Every structure is written in C-alpha cells, then in structure tokens.
Amino acid sequence: MQIALRPGSPSAWESDALVLAVEPEGRLGTIGQEIDQQLDGMLASTLREARFRGETGKTLVIPTLGRLPARRIVAVGVGDPATRSAHDLRRAWGAAGRVARDAGAASIVSEAPAAAQIDVTTAFRSATEGLILAGYRFQQYRTREPQPDLDTVTFAADGDAAQRGITLGEQTAKAVALARDLGNQPPDALYPARLAEIAEDTAQQLGLECRVYDRAALAELGAGAILAVGQGSIHEPRLIHLTYRPAGPSHGTIGLIGKAITFDTGGINLKPTGSVETMKIDMAGGPAVLATLSALPALGLPITVHGVIASAENMPSGGAFRPSDVLRTLSGKTVEIVSTDAEGRLVLADALTYTARERPDAMIDLATLTGAAVVALGNQGTAVFGSDITLVDDILAAAGTSGELMWQMPLWDAYHERLTGDVADLKNSGGRDGGSIFAALFLREFTEGIPWAHLDIAGPAWSDRVTDLTGKGATGHAVMTLIRLLESRSDRP
C-alpha cells in the first residue's frame, strides 16, 4: 500500500473510493459540504435516510453513479472532534480502508484526519496505522488467487508534519505486520531454530546485533529451565539476543523479553481438545519483541534496547520433563515442577536472568502466560504487573495512545508462600485461583532487583473474529505500545 499526500480538493480526483469523515448527527466537514453541493444535497440526504450518525468506525458506502470522478464515497464516522482520540482516528480510517477494499477499491482518496486535541503528525500516523493494520491479510499458504488489496491511498494535505506522521505510521504498522506474520505461521514451519534464523536475517538487514544460543550453548550458559522445557521435542530450544544501539548518545537501556513457545501441547500435562488447537500462538511474546526491535533503526530512537527471546517447543515424549522434576535455572535457583503446562514462566525465568545481567534500566517481558488473565480481563485485555510503578504508568500511558487495552494487576506478597517448593526453592505454579498473580510473582524472582513489568497477553495475542484493526489470527498485540513506550523514554534527558 502506497500512502501519499496531495494538496487540493479530492472532489476532483479520480479514484475507486473517496473517504469522507462524518461527525455526530451526520455533520460533514468542509470537503464533505463541498461534495454535497456538487451532488445537489444528495450526500446529506442519503446520510439522513440511512440514519448515519457518525459513530466512530461506522461506515456507509454510497455509489456516485458517475457524478464525481470517484466511483463511490465511503462515509466514516469519526465521533466528536472535542473528544476524538488518536485511536478513534485509527479505527475510523482502518474501517474506511477495509470497507473500500471489500467493495472492490484499489485506490482511495481521503480528506485529512483531524481532531481538536491531536497534533497533525499524530493524526496522520494514527490514520496510516489504521489503514495498514485493518487491511492486513495472511495469505502465504492460500493456493487460490490472492484477494486484492488497496494499492494507493492519497490524503488531501501536504506539509512535513503530515508526511512524518505517515512515515511513523508505516514503520509501526510494518512492525505489527511482522509480528502477525510470525504468529500466523504453522508450527511445522516455525520452530525455535527457524525463529532464530529469521531473527538473524532481520538483524543483518537492519543493522541490529544478534546472538543465538543453541542447545550446547544453553547448557554451557547454565540455562536449565529453557533446556528442560525443550527437551521433549525434536526441535531444540534457542535463546535469541538482539540489540539495538543508537548511532549517537543513548538515553538509557531497556530490556524486552519475549516468550516464544512455538507450539505448546502442555507437555506431560497434555492440553485437551478445545485448548490445544491455537497453541501455535504461545510464541506471541517473541515476535512482539523481534518486531519492536525491527522498527527501531528506521525510527532512530536514542535508546539502547536488548531484545531477548526464549524459544522452545513443549512436547510430550520419552525425553520430556515431568511433574516433580527439579530444574536448576540460570540464576541458580531451583524449581520443582508442579505442571509441565506452566512452561512459559520457566523459559522466561532464564531469559529474565540473562537480560538482568546486561544491567538495563528496566525490563519488560511479554508472554501468553495464563488463562487466568483471560478470565480476569477477557480476550482483548492485557494484564500488567510490575515492581516499579513509574514503569507501569509509562506502559499504561503508551497503551492509551496505541489503543491496546491494558490494566494493572496486583503483585500481592501474601500469595508468594504458595510458590515455596517442597524439595526446591520454588514451585512453578501456585494453583489455578489467582493464577496470573502467581505467575507474575514467580517471574519477579528472576529480575535481580531491576525495575520490571510483565505483560500477560494471553487474551489479545490471538483473535478468533474480525475486529476494528485485526482479522482472524495473530494480532501483533503490544508492539504499538512498546514502540510508543520507547519513544516516550527516548524523549527524556
């Protein structure tokens, strides 16, 4: 999709679709009013007859029947300009682009996105993100003719601020699309070694540093938890360490840690039918980290970022780890296995310890970790835990801009006693009730006192239906939030 600017009025431009913003009660902007006059009031009357009220993200396709150079008008609700958010613009232009594409459009022209409380760059960035993300489709394995996509989008605007917004939006959406592409891959095509190869290729193309630890290197390192989780599979585990360093002075160092279980059967504690079918997405944290790092060279942020991905395949076999086994983690702490299906926190334990030894200013891990988080917040909400309130607040502020739903959850020390092992330092599960809290408390044991936050993305990493900005499948959730968090941290002296 090529997104460009062009000064002038889109009413005179040829296109397959013309996108017009509609405010509450069907109010049209300057360009909409101009086009309504050209149509002798038929646009406004059509909106009234359709009872189109301008609710955010609602659309109405109106054929122009040759009376305009554009073949059709796509009216899209943008809500009240006084309260309109960046995410409202993202949703609106995403909906408009998708409905235009589905109506057969390959090219669209659009009036400029705007809101009273939002600067020009943010407005164009949000609209660009919406167009690309809502238009995403994963078609790699389709044997029929690929479905057509939008080729060009032209906004009626010009100026450096608008162009910068488009560029930022393209970079962010490209990163999210990479995370989606990886999350949608079948597990026979994407396993730990293959994920490591993709990370190495990405690093080479973009100028990132990359180091990969294979099974032998993990053993030498002492990463006993990652090794144990992966020992039941023919696909050996990997620890992937990506590093982005700015060209100039760095304003700090952040560690991002992703869980990448490329398929989770549950191991010896085998998942039942109904729970296992989508377990290829148990690697979503890893792609989110890789995708975030992939955006940084183009964004040129003055901050150092370590991206660490712990990848394994959790399979049952004669060599698999078992309940009651005791593992020695990279930190030296021992863990008694209660459930082999609580494997994500084990690989993250070693990855957190590894990252902490780089002494970053803060660490954030992402993982499809617990069903308990889904029970608490539904399938669109991320549970946020953290040892540092400033870091948690920064994450929630970034999520507010990205539109990704995140909610702070408690880390109650009173629960910790249920993680005390009978024969080892820790158990890897404290039970089903409060399960996401127990998992976060377990992870905190391996942060070595560094400010840390944990994002449990078990719900929003995968969608089984079409939503405003996603189709069915992997969502790339948290990538936009992480990028905005790093941008905000980069702005600090």
QUIVEN-V124797 format. One record per pair of residues at least 12 apart in sequence whose C-alpha atoms are under 6 Angstrom apart, sorted by the first residue. I is the first residue (numbers start at 0). J is the second residue. Records with the same first field share a line. If there is no record, write none. Layout:
I=J, J
This chain:
0=150, 151
1=151
2=151, 152, 153
3=153
4=153, 154, 156, 157
5=155, 156, 157
6=155, 156, 157
7=155
12=68
13=68, 69
14=69, 106, 107
15=69, 70, 104, 106, 107
16=69, 70, 71, 72, 107
17=72, 73, 107, 108, 109
18=73, 74, 109
19=74
20=75, 76
21=53, 75, 76, 77
22=53, 76, 77, 78
23=52, 53, 78
24=52
25=52, 53
53=76, 78
54=76, 78
55=76, 77, 78
56=76, 90, 91, 94
57=75, 76
58=74, 75
59=73, 74
60=72, 73
77=91
80=114, 115
81=115
83=114
85=125
86=402
88=125, 126
89=125, 126, 129
90=129, 467
92=126, 129, 130
93=129, 130, 133
96=130
97=134
100=149
105=149, 150
106=149, 150, 151, 152
107=152
108=152, 153, 154
109=154
110=154, 155
111=154, 155
119=161
120=160, 161, 164
121=164
123=161, 164, 165
124=164, 165, 167, 168
127=165, 168
128=168, 172
132=468
133=468, 469
174=290, 294
175=475, 478
177=290
178=286, 287, 290, 475
179=473, 474, 475
182=280, 283, 473
183=473
186=279
190=261
191=236, 237, 310, 311
207=242, 243
208=241, 242
209=240, 241
210=240
211=238, 239
212=237, 238
213=237
221=329
222=328, 329, 349
223=327, 328
224=328, 345, 346
225=346
227=320
228=313
229=311, 312, 313
230=319
231=314, 315, 316, 318, 319
232=314
236=310, 311
237=310
238=308, 309
239=307, 308
240=306, 307
241=305, 306
242=304, 305
243=303, 304
244=303
245=301
249=301, 302
250=301, 302, 489
251=302
252=303, 304, 359, 360
253=304, 359, 360, 361, 362
254=304, 305, 359, 362
255=306, 362, 363, 364
256=306, 307, 308, 364
257=284, 285, 288, 308, 364, 365
258=282, 284, 285, 309, 366
259=282, 284, 285, 309, 310
260=281, 282, 310, 311, 312
261=279, 282, 312
262=278, 279, 312
263=278, 313
264=313, 314
265=340
266=313, 314, 315, 339
267=315
268=339, 340
281=367
284=365, 366
285=308
287=478
288=306
291=478
301=489
302=489
309=346
322=336, 337, 338
323=335, 336
324=336
329=349
330=352
333=423, 424
334=423, 424, 425, 426
335=423, 426
336=427
337=427
348=442, 445
351=445, 446
352=445
361=450, 451
362=451
363=451, 452, 453
364=453
365=454
366=455, 456
367=455, 456, 457
368=455, 457
369=435
371=434, 435
372=435
373=458
378=458, 459
379=458, 459
380=404, 405
381=405, 455, 456
382=406, 454, 455
383=406, 407, 408, 453, 454
384=407, 408, 452, 453
385=451, 452
386=450, 451
387=450
397=480, 483, 484
398=480
401=479, 480
417=429
460=473, 474, 476
461=473, 474
